[in-house]
Amino acid sequence: MNVTTTITGTSARLTPHGEIDFYTLSPLRTAVNRLPADVIDLLWDLEHLSFTDVAGLRVLFSPTPQDTPHHRTAVTNLRDQPLQLLLIAAGLFPTAYDLSRLIPDTPAGLTAYGS
């Protein structure tokens, strides 16, 4: 897993290349944990992400103990498969996978693919 990190002021943009699964979860968490303490905005650019499984949900929604609790996390450039996974997860577990937190322009009440 290759992750490009760009830091501008208090914002960081992480761009993973490839797939997110159990085996790539650790390098992604390491990339987040290596961010400077003053980073409060974290943007995941998923343009080069071809596939993710539940590990991707963990990266986006479950901070590790080392993560700064004040990271505002968002995603951009979602491709079809990761977007479908997010929509399915939000539809099944809307409280745990609140898309309005992750994708700020999400219409209220969007809980399932095609809604």
Buried (B, 14 or more C-beta within 10 A) or exposed (E): BEBEEEEEEEEBBBBBEBBBBEEBBEEBBEBBEEBEEEBBBBBBBBEBBBEBBEBBBBBBBEBEEEBBEEBBBBBEEBBEBBBEBBBBBBBEEBEEBBBBEBBEEBEEEBBEEEE
